[in-house]
Amino acid sequence: MQIRKQNIFNTTWAIIKFSVAWLYVCLNALILAFIPRGKLSVKYMQIFMRQFNWFMGVRFKIKGKLVSKRPLLCVCNHISVFEISTMAASLGGSFFAKKDIESWPLIGWMAKKFGVVFIDRRPSHALEALNAIKTKLDVVDYPMFIFPEGTSTNGAYVKNFKSSMFDIVEKTGITVQPVVVYYRLRDGTKISPDDLANHFAYFDNAKMDCGPLCKIERSAFMQVFHIMMLGGFLVEIEILPVPDLSGMDRKQMADTLHKIISDKYMENK
């Protein structure tokens, strides 16, 4: 299977789908206004994301199972915005996300209602971020997901994990489970590095040294539209066993989890 060539028909159909999808978002924002923030709103996110993935043409496939122990912090590689939509739809739970998203029109408000905790990753706000993570994990009975790379990438590799994100794990010993995400064409075939970077990944080219693959940069909203023009794709989510992190400091935890996730990703991407 090849990447679908873009033409006037694909573009027109994508415009229609994109318009309907955002009408759906606005309708759900009205519904969400009457749902209290908490376990119920997080459950509603799962329903919402399943429908939104359908609009985008994004399918997902799960391998493995999350452990039942709570609190549970799931760490995952990060290629684009579709980790959020597909993991929320398939696994439930909520996310720790970068603070920039909080200011996005409508989306930031909805994310907050969906239980997303926004983290300021600047070193000067490290203590505040760690306290926010601890506070959230102390009270929820659903999994929380975090992307320790601190940013999305072009999909060619998994960036080193920021060790500061594991300070709370070192201090509390909460359960951490690694999750690996792969992008595939809709029929399940692998995507070439060029196509992955140019069509499916979402990353800040200006801040990354990724050589000739840095050709196109889109906003998150235009990334959704672009995927609709392509007819969607498949996200494979592989849940790995819980590793033994006992006795490790946060740097060792970050390195260990990075190796587990990176090795598995590079083996199967």
C-alpha positions as CSV (number, residue, x, y, z in Angstrom):
1,M,0.0,0.0,0.0
2,Q,1.3,3.5,-0.9
3,I,0.6,7.0,0.5
4,R,-2.5,8.3,-1.2
5,K,-1.7,10.9,-3.7
6,Q,-3.4,14.2,-3.0
7,N,-5.8,15.7,-5.5
8,I,-8.8,18.0,-5.6
9,F,-11.2,15.2,-4.6
10,N,-9.2,14.2,-1.6
11,T,-8.8,17.8,-0.5
12,T,-12.5,18.6,-0.9
13,W,-13.5,15.5,1.0
14,A,-11.0,16.4,3.7
15,I,-12.4,19.9,4.0
16,I,-15.9,18.5,4.5
17,K,-14.7,16.0,7.1
18,F,-12.5,18.6,8.9
19,S,-15.5,21.0,9.1
20,V,-17.8,18.2,10.4
21,A,-15.2,17.1,12.9
22,W,-14.9,20.6,14.4
23,L,-18.6,20.9,14.6
24,Y,-18.5,17.7,16.5
25,V,-15.8,19.2,18.8
26,C,-17.9,22.3,19.5
27,L,-21.0,20.1,20.2
28,N,-19.0,18.0,22.7
29,A,-17.6,21.2,24.3
30,L,-21.2,22.2,25.1
31,I,-21.9,18.8,26.6
32,L,-18.6,18.8,28.5
33,A,-19.5,22.1,30.1
34,F,-22.2,20.2,32.1
35,I,-19.9,17.3,33.1
36,P,-17.9,17.8,36.3
37,R,-14.2,17.5,35.9
38,G,-13.1,14.1,37.3
39,K,-13.5,10.4,36.6
40,L,-16.7,11.0,34.6
41,S,-15.1,13.6,32.3
42,V,-12.1,11.4,31.8
43,K,-14.3,8.5,30.8
44,Y,-16.2,10.8,28.4
45,M,-12.8,11.7,26.8
46,Q,-12.5,8.0,25.8
47,I,-15.9,8.1,24.0
48,F,-15.1,11.5,22.4
49,M,-11.7,10.3,21.1
50,R,-13.1,7.1,19.6
51,Q,-15.4,9.2,17.5
52,F,-12.8,11.8,16.6
53,N,-10.4,9.1,15.5
54,W,-13.2,7.9,13.2
55,F,-13.5,11.3,11.7
56,M,-9.8,11.5,11.0
57,G,-9.6,7.9,9.6
58,V,-7.2,6.9,12.3
59,R,-7.4,3.3,13.5
60,F,-5.6,1.7,16.4
61,K,-4.5,-1.7,17.4
62,I,-3.5,-2.8,20.9
63,K,-1.0,-5.4,22.0
64,G,-0.5,-6.2,25.6
65,K,-2.4,-5.0,28.7
66,L,-2.0,-2.4,31.4
67,V,-1.5,-3.7,34.9
68,S,-4.3,-3.2,37.4
69,K,-2.2,-1.6,40.1
70,R,-2.8,2.1,40.8
71,P,-1.4,4.7,40.7
72,L,0.1,3.9,37.3
73,L,2.3,6.1,35.3
74,C,2.7,5.0,31.6
75,V,5.6,6.3,29.7
76,C,5.5,6.4,25.9
77,N,7.5,7.6,22.8
78,H,6.0,10.6,21.1
79,I,5.7,11.1,17.3
80,S,2.6,13.3,16.9
81,V,-0.7,14.3,18.4
82,F,-2.2,10.9,17.6
83,E,-0.7,9.1,20.6
84,I,-3.1,11.2,22.7
85,S,-6.2,10.5,20.6
86,T,-5.6,6.8,20.2
87,M,-4.4,6.0,23.7
88,A,-7.2,7.9,25.3
89,A,-9.7,6.0,23.0
90,S,-8.2,2.6,23.6
91,L,-6.9,2.6,27.1
92,G,-8.7,5.4,28.9
93,G,-6.9,7.5,31.5
94,S,-5.5,11.0,31.0
95,F,-2.2,12.8,30.3
96,F,0.6,15.0,31.5
97,A,1.1,17.5,28.7
98,K,3.3,20.5,28.0
99,K,1.8,23.8,29.3
100,D,1.7,25.4,25.8
101,I,-1.4,23.3,25.0
102,E,-3.4,24.9,27.8
103,S,-3.5,28.2,25.8
104,W,-4.9,26.5,22.6
105,P,-8.4,27.9,21.8
106,L,-11.1,25.6,23.0
107,I,-8.7,22.5,23.0
108,G,-6.9,23.7,26.1
109,W,-10.1,24.1,28.0
110,M,-11.4,20.7,26.9
111,A,-8.1,19.0,27.7
112,K,-8.3,20.4,31.2
113,K,-11.9,19.1,31.6
114,F,-10.6,15.7,30.4
115,G,-8.2,15.6,33.3
116,V,-5.0,16.6,31.5
117,V,-2.4,18.1,33.8
118,F,-0.3,20.8,32.1
119,I,3.4,20.8,33.0
120,D,5.8,23.7,32.7
121,R,9.0,22.0,31.7
122,R,11.3,24.9,32.2
123,P,14.0,24.1,34.8
124,S,12.8,27.0,37.0
125,H,9.4,25.3,37.3
126,A,10.7,21.8,38.0
127,L,9.5,21.7,41.6
128,E,6.0,23.0,40.6
129,A,5.8,20.3,37.8
130,L,6.8,17.5,40.1
131,N,4.3,18.6,42.7
132,A,1.5,18.6,40.0
133,I,2.4,15.1,39.0
134,K,2.5,13.8,42.5
135,T,-0.8,15.5,43.4
136,K,-2.6,14.0,40.4
137,L,-1.2,10.5,40.9
138,D,-2.2,10.5,44.5
139,V,-5.9,10.9,43.7
140,V,-6.7,9.2,40.4
141,D,-7.7,5.5,39.9
142,Y,-7.0,5.5,36.2
143,P,-3.6,5.5,34.3
144,M,-1.8,8.7,33.6
145,F,0.4,8.9,30.5
146,I,3.5,11.0,30.0
147,F,6.0,11.5,27.1
148,P,9.4,11.7,28.7
149,E,11.1,12.9,25.5
150,G,9.5,16.2,26.2
151,T,8.5,16.8,22.6
152,S,7.3,14.9,19.5
153,T,9.8,13.8,16.9
154,N,10.2,12.9,13.2
155,G,9.7,9.2,14.1
156,A,13.3,8.2,13.1
157,Y,14.3,7.5,16.7
158,V,13.3,8.0,20.3
159,K,14.9,11.0,22.0
160,N,16.6,10.6,25.4
161,F,14.2,10.8,28.3
162,K,14.3,13.8,30.6
163,S,15.3,12.4,34.0
164,S,13.5,15.1,35.9
165,M,10.2,13.5,35.1
166,F,11.1,10.5,37.1
167,D,12.0,12.3,40.3
168,I,8.5,11.5,41.7
169,V,9.0,7.8,40.8
170,E,12.3,7.7,42.7
171,K,10.6,9.3,45.8
172,T,7.4,7.3,45.8
173,G,8.1,4.1,44.0
174,I,4.9,4.2,42.0
175,T,4.4,1.7,39.2
176,V,5.7,2.6,35.8
177,Q,4.7,0.8,32.6
178,P,6.4,1.4,29.2
179,V,4.3,1.8,26.1
180,V,5.6,1.9,22.5
181,V,3.7,3.5,19.6
182,Y,4.3,2.7,15.9
183,Y,2.7,4.3,12.9
184,R,1.6,2.1,10.0
185,L,-0.4,2.6,6.8
186,R,-4.0,1.6,7.1
187,D,-3.3,-2.0,5.8
188,G,-0.6,-2.4,8.5
189,T,2.4,-2.1,6.3
190,K,5.4,-0.1,7.6
191,I,5.9,3.6,6.6
192,S,9.1,4.7,5.1
193,P,11.3,7.2,7.1
194,D,10.7,9.9,4.5
195,D,6.9,9.4,4.5
196,L,6.8,9.2,8.3
197,A,8.6,12.5,8.7
198,N,6.9,14.4,5.9
199,H,3.3,13.2,6.4
200,F,2.6,11.6,9.8
201,A,5.0,13.0,12.4
202,Y,4.5,16.4,14.0
203,F,7.6,18.1,15.3
204,D,9.3,21.5,15.5
205,N,11.8,21.5,12.7
206,A,13.4,24.7,13.8
207,K,14.6,23.2,17.0
208,M,15.7,19.7,15.8
209,D,18.7,18.5,13.9
210,C,17.2,15.8,11.8
211,G,18.9,16.4,8.5
212,P,17.1,16.0,5.2
213,L,13.9,14.7,6.7
214,C,13.1,18.2,8.0
215,K,11.1,19.4,5.0
216,I,7.6,20.2,6.2
217,E,6.2,21.7,9.4
218,R,2.5,22.0,10.1
219,S,0.5,23.2,13.0
220,A,-1.3,20.5,15.1
221,F,-4.6,21.5,13.5
222,M,-3.2,21.3,10.0
223,Q,-1.6,18.0,10.9
224,V,-5.1,16.6,11.5
225,F,-6.3,18.0,8.2
226,H,-3.4,16.6,6.4
227,I,-4.1,13.1,7.8
228,M,-7.7,13.4,6.6
229,M,-6.4,14.1,3.1
230,L,-4.3,11.0,3.3
231,G,-7.3,8.9,4.3
232,G,-5.9,8.2,7.8
233,F,-3.5,5.6,9.1
234,L,-3.0,2.9,11.7
235,V,-1.5,3.4,15.2
236,E,-0.1,0.3,16.8
237,I,0.2,0.5,20.6
238,E,2.3,-2.1,22.3
239,I,2.1,-2.3,26.1
240,L,5.3,-3.7,27.6
241,P,5.8,-5.5,31.0
242,V,6.5,-3.4,34.1
243,P,10.3,-3.2,34.6
244,D,12.0,-3.5,38.0
245,L,13.2,0.0,38.8
246,S,13.8,-0.5,42.5
247,G,17.0,0.9,43.8
248,M,17.5,3.2,40.8
249,D,17.8,7.0,40.9
250,R,15.9,9.1,38.4
251,K,18.7,9.2,35.9
252,Q,19.0,5.4,35.9
253,M,15.2,5.1,35.6
254,A,15.1,7.4,32.6
255,D,18.0,5.6,30.9
256,T,16.5,2.2,31.6
257,L,13.0,3.1,30.3
258,H,14.5,4.8,27.3
259,K,16.4,1.7,26.4
260,I,13.4,-0.5,26.8
261,I,11.2,1.7,24.6
262,S,13.8,2.8,22.1
263,D,15.1,-0.8,21.5
264,K,11.5,-2.1,20.9
265,Y,10.6,0.9,18.7
266,M,13.8,0.6,16.5
267,E,13.2,-3.1,16.2
268,N,9.6,-2.8,14.9
269,K,9.2,0.7,13.4
